[in-house]
Amino acid sequence: MGTGGIYLLEAAGPAFNVVQFYDMDANGHRTRAASTAVAFGQGSSYTLNAGNSQATYLGPVDPLSGLPEGVGVVGVNGPGGRGLDGNTNGQWYDAAAMDQVGKVGIGDIDISEDGKFCF
């Protein structure tokens, strides 16, 4: 189900079965760009300022989220994406990804041991 999927693990002896529980995107809660969103990349879904420290998202407004369609897509590291070359020794300003931390996908969900609370 992608970034909007919530899965349950059901014990099956010494292993677990993965069960698709809820799809946020299919139920009106956007966790990623719509399939009709503009292609991800600098100049198409976002532009960077002169210092590469701020991203401005382009494209039509997503009717579900009310945000530009370029928001919600982190994209790939290489050419046609965020322009990162994979050099881990360099210093990078990755405004396209940094602006979306905590905005793309769900992350982690935990349920209390008594089953009463979701975190």
mmCIF file of the C-alpha atoms, coordinates in Angstrom:
data_MODEL
# 
_entry.id   MODEL 
# 
loop_
_atom_site.group_PDB 
_atom_site.id 
_atom_site.type_symbol 
_atom_site.label_atom_id 
_atom_site.label_alt_id 
_atom_site.label_comp_id 
_atom_site.label_asym_id 
_atom_site.label_entity_id 
_atom_site.label_seq_id 
_atom_site.pdbx_PDB_ins_code 
_atom_site.Cartn_x 
_atom_site.Cartn_y 
_atom_site.Cartn_z 
_atom_site.occupancy 
_atom_site.B_iso_or_equiv 
_atom_site.pdbx_formal_charge 
_atom_site.auth_seq_id 
_atom_site.auth_comp_id 
_atom_site.auth_asym_id 
_atom_site.auth_atom_id 
_atom_site.pdbx_PDB_model_num 
ATOM 1   C CA . MET A 1 1   ? 0.000  0.000   0.000   1.00 0.00 ? 1   MET A CA 1 
ATOM 2   C CA . GLY A 1 2   ? 3.020  2.292   -0.101  1.00 0.00 ? 2   GLY A CA 1 
ATOM 3   C CA . THR A 1 3   ? 3.711  5.171   2.251   1.00 0.00 ? 3   THR A CA 1 
ATOM 4   C CA . GLY A 1 4   ? 0.090  5.334   3.428   1.00 0.00 ? 4   GLY A CA 1 
ATOM 5   C CA . GLY A 1 5   ? -0.196 1.673   4.334   1.00 0.00 ? 5   GLY A CA 1 
ATOM 6   C CA . ILE A 1 6   ? -0.839 0.507   7.867   1.00 0.00 ? 6   ILE A CA 1 
ATOM 7   C CA . TYR A 1 7   ? -0.048 -3.147  8.342   1.00 0.00 ? 7   TYR A CA 1 
ATOM 8   C CA . LEU A 1 8   ? -0.710 -5.573  11.181  1.00 0.00 ? 8   LEU A CA 1 
ATOM 9   C CA . LEU A 1 9   ? 1.565  -8.426  12.177  1.00 0.00 ? 9   LEU A CA 1 
ATOM 10  C CA . GLU A 1 10  ? -0.377 -11.500 13.243  1.00 0.00 ? 10  GLU A CA 1 
ATOM 11  C CA . ALA A 1 11  ? 1.511  -14.238 15.064  1.00 0.00 ? 11  ALA A CA 1 
ATOM 12  C CA . ALA A 1 12  ? 1.590  -17.527 13.171  1.00 0.00 ? 12  ALA A CA 1 
ATOM 13  C CA . GLY A 1 13  ? 3.669  -19.897 15.272  1.00 0.00 ? 13  GLY A CA 1 
ATOM 14  C CA . PRO A 1 14  ? 7.288  -18.743 15.255  1.00 0.00 ? 14  PRO A CA 1 
ATOM 15  C CA . ALA A 1 15  ? 6.628  -16.271 12.370  1.00 0.00 ? 15  ALA A CA 1 
ATOM 16  C CA . PHE A 1 16  ? 4.203  -13.462 11.561  1.00 0.00 ? 16  PHE A CA 1 
ATOM 17  C CA . ASN A 1 17  ? 1.698  -12.917 8.786   1.00 0.00 ? 17  ASN A CA 1 
ATOM 18  C CA . VAL A 1 18  ? 1.602  -9.375  7.389   1.00 0.00 ? 18  VAL A CA 1 
ATOM 19  C CA . VAL A 1 19  ? -1.963 -8.123  7.001   1.00 0.00 ? 19  VAL A CA 1 
ATOM 20  C CA . GLN A 1 20  ? -2.919 -4.983  5.065   1.00 0.00 ? 20  GLN A CA 1 
ATOM 21  C CA . PHE A 1 21  ? -5.032 -3.099  7.610   1.00 0.00 ? 21  PHE A CA 1 
ATOM 22  C CA . TYR A 1 22  ? -5.698 0.430   6.304   1.00 0.00 ? 22  TYR A CA 1 
ATOM 23  C CA . ASP A 1 23  ? -4.620 2.492   3.291   1.00 0.00 ? 23  ASP A CA 1 
ATOM 24  C CA . MET A 1 24  ? -4.441 6.185   4.221   1.00 0.00 ? 24  MET A CA 1 
ATOM 25  C CA . ASP A 1 25  ? -4.233 7.366   0.593   1.00 0.00 ? 25  ASP A CA 1 
ATOM 26  C CA . ALA A 1 26  ? -7.188 5.257   -0.558  1.00 0.00 ? 26  ALA A CA 1 
ATOM 27  C CA . ASN A 1 27  ? -9.269 6.746   2.268   1.00 0.00 ? 27  ASN A CA 1 
ATOM 28  C CA . GLY A 1 28  ? -8.619 10.442  1.683   1.00 0.00 ? 28  GLY A CA 1 
ATOM 29  C CA . HIS A 1 29  ? -5.482 11.048  3.764   1.00 0.00 ? 29  HIS A CA 1 
ATOM 30  C CA . ARG A 1 30  ? -2.637 11.952  1.380   1.00 0.00 ? 30  ARG A CA 1 
ATOM 31  C CA . THR A 1 31  ? 0.807  10.610  2.324   1.00 0.00 ? 31  THR A CA 1 
ATOM 32  C CA . ARG A 1 32  ? 2.348  10.896  -1.154  1.00 0.00 ? 32  ARG A CA 1 
ATOM 33  C CA . ALA A 1 33  ? 1.746  12.807  -4.350  1.00 0.00 ? 33  ALA A CA 1 
ATOM 34  C CA . ALA A 1 34  ? -1.170 11.801  -6.539  1.00 0.00 ? 34  ALA A CA 1 
ATOM 35  C CA . SER A 1 35  ? -0.388 9.621   -9.538  1.00 0.00 ? 35  SER A CA 1 
ATOM 36  C CA . THR A 1 36  ? -1.225 12.646  -11.713 1.00 0.00 ? 36  THR A CA 1 
ATOM 37  C CA . ALA A 1 37  ? 1.380  14.871  -9.998  1.00 0.00 ? 37  ALA A CA 1 
ATOM 38  C CA . VAL A 1 38  ? 4.032  16.587  -12.081 1.00 0.00 ? 38  VAL A CA 1 
ATOM 39  C CA . ALA A 1 39  ? 7.209  14.549  -12.645 1.00 0.00 ? 39  ALA A CA 1 
ATOM 40  C CA . PHE A 1 40  ? 9.599  14.928  -9.720  1.00 0.00 ? 40  PHE A CA 1 
ATOM 41  C CA . GLY A 1 41  ? 12.743 16.923  -10.323 1.00 0.00 ? 41  GLY A CA 1 
ATOM 42  C CA . GLN A 1 42  ? 14.318 20.331  -10.046 1.00 0.00 ? 42  GLN A CA 1 
ATOM 43  C CA . GLY A 1 43  ? 12.572 22.653  -12.453 1.00 0.00 ? 43  GLY A CA 1 
ATOM 44  C CA . SER A 1 44  ? 9.499  20.458  -12.866 1.00 0.00 ? 44  SER A CA 1 
ATOM 45  C CA . SER A 1 45  ? 8.107  19.852  -9.365  1.00 0.00 ? 45  SER A CA 1 
ATOM 46  C CA . TYR A 1 46  ? 10.298 22.275  -7.424  1.00 0.00 ? 46  TYR A CA 1 
ATOM 47  C CA . THR A 1 47  ? 12.937 24.984  -7.762  1.00 0.00 ? 47  THR A CA 1 
ATOM 48  C CA . LEU A 1 48  ? 15.760 25.790  -5.345  1.00 0.00 ? 48  LEU A CA 1 
ATOM 49  C CA . ASN A 1 49  ? 16.889 29.250  -4.289  1.00 0.00 ? 49  ASN A CA 1 
ATOM 50  C CA . ALA A 1 50  ? 20.421 30.489  -5.078  1.00 0.00 ? 50  ALA A CA 1 
ATOM 51  C CA . GLY A 1 51  ? 21.833 29.007  -1.846  1.00 0.00 ? 51  GLY A CA 1 
ATOM 52  C CA . ASN A 1 52  ? 20.086 25.637  -2.371  1.00 0.00 ? 52  ASN A CA 1 
ATOM 53  C CA . SER A 1 53  ? 18.561 26.019  1.081   1.00 0.00 ? 53  SER A CA 1 
ATOM 54  C CA . GLN A 1 54  ? 14.880 26.501  0.221   1.00 0.00 ? 54  GLN A CA 1 
ATOM 55  C CA . ALA A 1 55  ? 12.596 24.567  -2.115  1.00 0.00 ? 55  ALA A CA 1 
ATOM 56  C CA . THR A 1 56  ? 9.590  26.150  -3.827  1.00 0.00 ? 56  THR A CA 1 
ATOM 57  C CA . TYR A 1 57  ? 7.098  23.559  -5.058  1.00 0.00 ? 57  TYR A CA 1 
ATOM 58  C CA . LEU A 1 58  ? 5.491  23.899  -8.465  1.00 0.00 ? 58  LEU A CA 1 
ATOM 59  C CA . GLY A 1 59  ? 2.510  22.392  -10.204 1.00 0.00 ? 59  GLY A CA 1 
ATOM 60  C CA . PRO A 1 60  ? -1.213 22.483  -9.687  1.00 0.00 ? 60  PRO A CA 1 
ATOM 61  C CA . VAL A 1 61  ? -2.737 22.350  -6.232  1.00 0.00 ? 61  VAL A CA 1 
ATOM 62  C CA . ASP A 1 62  ? -3.644 18.864  -5.006  1.00 0.00 ? 62  ASP A CA 1 
ATOM 63  C CA . PRO A 1 63  ? -7.367 19.025  -4.143  1.00 0.00 ? 63  PRO A CA 1 
ATOM 64  C CA . LEU A 1 64  ? -6.977 16.514  -1.319  1.00 0.00 ? 64  LEU A CA 1 
ATOM 65  C CA . SER A 1 65  ? -4.127 18.179  0.575   1.00 0.00 ? 65  SER A CA 1 
ATOM 66  C CA . GLY A 1 66  ? -4.480 21.774  -0.672  1.00 0.00 ? 66  GLY A CA 1 
ATOM 67  C CA . LEU A 1 67  ? -0.709 21.819  -1.323  1.00 0.00 ? 67  LEU A CA 1 
ATOM 68  C CA . PRO A 1 68  ? 1.222  21.943  -4.610  1.00 0.00 ? 68  PRO A CA 1 
ATOM 69  C CA . GLU A 1 69  ? 1.462  18.480  -6.196  1.00 0.00 ? 69  GLU A CA 1 
ATOM 70  C CA . GLY A 1 70  ? 5.270  18.562  -5.894  1.00 0.00 ? 70  GLY A CA 1 
ATOM 71  C CA . VAL A 1 71  ? 4.935  18.290  -2.121  1.00 0.00 ? 71  VAL A CA 1 
ATOM 72  C CA . GLY A 1 72  ? 4.784  14.682  -0.996  1.00 0.00 ? 72  GLY A CA 1 
ATOM 73  C CA . VAL A 1 73  ? 7.440  13.331  -3.343  1.00 0.00 ? 73  VAL A CA 1 
ATOM 74  C CA . VAL A 1 74  ? 11.018 13.077  -2.157  1.00 0.00 ? 74  VAL A CA 1 
ATOM 75  C CA . GLY A 1 75  ? 12.389 11.611  -5.386  1.00 0.00 ? 75  GLY A CA 1 
ATOM 76  C CA . VAL A 1 76  ? 15.650 9.881   -6.231  1.00 0.00 ? 76  VAL A CA 1 
ATOM 77  C CA . ASN A 1 77  ? 19.212 10.950  -5.396  1.00 0.00 ? 77  ASN A CA 1 
ATOM 78  C CA . GLY A 1 78  ? 20.748 10.878  -8.869  1.00 0.00 ? 78  GLY A CA 1 
ATOM 79  C CA . PRO A 1 79  ? 20.225 12.707  -12.165 1.00 0.00 ? 79  PRO A CA 1 
ATOM 80  C CA . GLY A 1 80  ? 16.676 13.871  -12.746 1.00 0.00 ? 80  GLY A CA 1 
ATOM 81  C CA . GLY A 1 81  ? 16.093 13.856  -9.001  1.00 0.00 ? 81  GLY A CA 1 
ATOM 82  C CA . ARG A 1 82  ? 17.604 15.810  -6.141  1.00 0.00 ? 82  ARG A CA 1 
ATOM 83  C CA . GLY A 1 83  ? 21.047 16.077  -7.782  1.00 0.00 ? 83  GLY A CA 1 
ATOM 84  C CA . LEU A 1 84  ? 22.945 14.158  -5.089  1.00 0.00 ? 84  LEU A CA 1 
ATOM 85  C CA . ASP A 1 85  ? 25.882 12.117  -6.399  1.00 0.00 ? 85  ASP A CA 1 
ATOM 86  C CA . GLY A 1 86  ? 26.136 9.607   -3.554  1.00 0.00 ? 86  GLY A CA 1 
ATOM 87  C CA . ASN A 1 87  ? 29.398 11.071  -2.228  1.00 0.00 ? 87  ASN A CA 1 
ATOM 88  C CA . THR A 1 88  ? 29.051 10.619  1.518   1.00 0.00 ? 88  THR A CA 1 
ATOM 89  C CA . ASN A 1 89  ? 32.123 12.767  2.162   1.00 0.00 ? 89  ASN A CA 1 
ATOM 90  C CA . GLY A 1 90  ? 30.549 15.887  0.674   1.00 0.00 ? 90  GLY A CA 1 
ATOM 91  C CA . GLN A 1 91  ? 28.265 18.477  2.206   1.00 0.00 ? 91  GLN A CA 1 
ATOM 92  C CA . TRP A 1 92  ? 24.820 18.654  0.637   1.00 0.00 ? 92  TRP A CA 1 
ATOM 93  C CA . TYR A 1 93  ? 21.843 20.965  0.951   1.00 0.00 ? 93  TYR A CA 1 
ATOM 94  C CA . ASP A 1 94  ? 18.932 18.687  0.195   1.00 0.00 ? 94  ASP A CA 1 
ATOM 95  C CA . ALA A 1 95  ? 16.062 21.129  0.520   1.00 0.00 ? 95  ALA A CA 1 
ATOM 96  C CA . ALA A 1 96  ? 13.680 18.871  -1.402  1.00 0.00 ? 96  ALA A CA 1 
ATOM 97  C CA . ALA A 1 97  ? 14.014 16.117  1.203   1.00 0.00 ? 97  ALA A CA 1 
ATOM 98  C CA . MET A 1 98  ? 14.569 18.198  4.331   1.00 0.00 ? 98  MET A CA 1 
ATOM 99  C CA . ASP A 1 99  ? 11.384 20.168  3.771   1.00 0.00 ? 99  ASP A CA 1 
ATOM 100 C CA . GLN A 1 100 ? 9.403  16.929  3.687   1.00 0.00 ? 100 GLN A CA 1 
ATOM 101 C CA . VAL A 1 101 ? 10.679 15.217  6.839   1.00 0.00 ? 101 VAL A CA 1 
ATOM 102 C CA . GLY A 1 102 ? 7.623  14.279  8.850   1.00 0.00 ? 102 GLY A CA 1 
ATOM 103 C CA . LYS A 1 103 ? 5.325  15.078  5.903   1.00 0.00 ? 103 LYS A CA 1 
ATOM 104 C CA . VAL A 1 104 ? 5.805  12.069  3.618   1.00 0.00 ? 104 VAL A CA 1 
ATOM 105 C CA . GLY A 1 105 ? 4.578  8.720   4.886   1.00 0.00 ? 105 GLY A CA 1 
ATOM 106 C CA . ILE A 1 106 ? 3.510  7.783   8.359   1.00 0.00 ? 106 ILE A CA 1 
ATOM 107 C CA . GLY A 1 107 ? 6.665  6.680   10.111  1.00 0.00 ? 107 GLY A CA 1 
ATOM 108 C CA . ASP A 1 108 ? 5.863  4.481   13.078  1.00 0.00 ? 108 ASP A CA 1 
ATOM 109 C CA . ILE A 1 109 ? 2.660  3.613   14.871  1.00 0.00 ? 109 ILE A CA 1 
ATOM 110 C CA . ASP A 1 110 ? 2.561  1.752   18.174  1.00 0.00 ? 110 ASP A CA 1 
ATOM 111 C CA . ILE A 1 111 ? -0.353 0.489   20.214  1.00 0.00 ? 111 ILE A CA 1 
ATOM 112 C CA . SER A 1 112 ? -0.213 0.318   23.995  1.00 0.00 ? 112 SER A CA 1 
ATOM 113 C CA . GLU A 1 113 ? -0.026 -3.137  25.537  1.00 0.00 ? 113 GLU A CA 1 
ATOM 114 C CA . ASP A 1 114 ? -3.605 -2.868  26.765  1.00 0.00 ? 114 ASP A CA 1 
ATOM 115 C CA . GLY A 1 115 ? -4.760 -1.980  23.208  1.00 0.00 ? 115 GLY A CA 1 
ATOM 116 C CA . LYS A 1 116 ? -6.364 1.293   24.291  1.00 0.00 ? 116 LYS A CA 1 
ATOM 117 C CA . PHE A 1 117 ? -3.939 3.872   22.866  1.00 0.00 ? 117 PHE A CA 1 
ATOM 118 C CA . CYS A 1 118 ? -2.298 4.466   19.494  1.00 0.00 ? 118 CYS A CA 1 
ATOM 119 C CA . PHE A 1 119 ? 0.975  6.419   19.336  1.00 0.00 ? 119 PHE A CA 1 
# 
